[in-house]
Amino acid sequence: MSYTGPDFDPPPSRRFRRGPLTVALAALVPGALLGWAVYAAVGGSGDDGGDASTSAGASASASSPAPPSADASPPDGPDESDGKKPSTSPDSASGSASASSSPSAPAGTGPLKGKVVVIDPGHNPGNFRHTAEINRQVDIGTNSKECDTTGTSTNDGFSEAKFTLDVAHRMRALLEAQGATVKLTQDDDRPFGPCIDERARIGNKAKADAVVSIHADGSGTGNRGFHVILPGPVNSGAADTRAIVEPSRELGERIAGNFVRATGNGPSNYVGGGTGLVTRKDLGGLNLSTVPKVFIECGNMRDSKDAALLTSGAWRQKAARGISEGIASFLRG
């Protein structure tokens, strides 16, 4: 996803909740970001030998299905409209989206037993074949927006949809090993979508304790780093986020801190003012959620240095671990 247009909300000033979690949260994100600053100062990159990737390029959506990455494991194949128009493809196919979403494996035992996590892999790899369907407008409370988009890709053609599903699979394995019940909003098991409103409903219906939407950005070259998107207070039409704003912030802060530690990569240098946190009120996946939910943009696919990380299976495992550890920390309280 990329962040342009009139609906972008400037990043809020940094703050932490007061209460029993104040000390823990105060130590979490700033401590991790301080560690990042020291790490960056001595020249660390966070890369562990991932595939060579792309040269710099302007922000754009993927216009064709991406070839598999050399280390993309497992094989893959979808979320939120972000202002980029979906691309078209000559090999368009017909068919309607299934109403089902990926089931979780039976929950095991562990510290997260009894907790429900919904992972929302951004965009569906089949979206480019269904431009009419994904361009359909859906209600997000504050206004209407496209059902979904194709997402972006690296300059070498590794798609955001493949990236997000691969990270989701890795996260599912990590969280289920700790006893959580995990549900994916899609698992490359439908022709396109689900639409952004349906993605929110999946988390709501599951009564999820936490929902995380996985993405990678499509910003300009030189823009690097991750950022976590938090819901802003919205009370309009079908959207009412007031009850989830604070727990979602806590979830996002814990994910940000753990992501830095797991990957060695710092927060975005182009949004969020160095905090790694951005608040938005224009995303249907957040506006329509009734359970704690955040988005994470794991890096910028259009920057060659970030792309080298995003196309590395070993780095994606680190990213999955960081996000999962943030979720687990939030669920344990």
Beta strands, then each sheet from edge to edge (+ up, - down):
strand 1: 116-121
strand 2: 137-139
strand 3: 144-146
strand 4: 181-184
strand 5: 210-217
strand 6: 227-231
strand 7: 235-236
strand 8: 239-240
strand 9: 277-280
strand 10: 293-300
sheet 1: 4+ 1+ 5+ 10+ 6- 9-
sheet 2: 2+ 3-
sheet 3: 7+ 8-
end
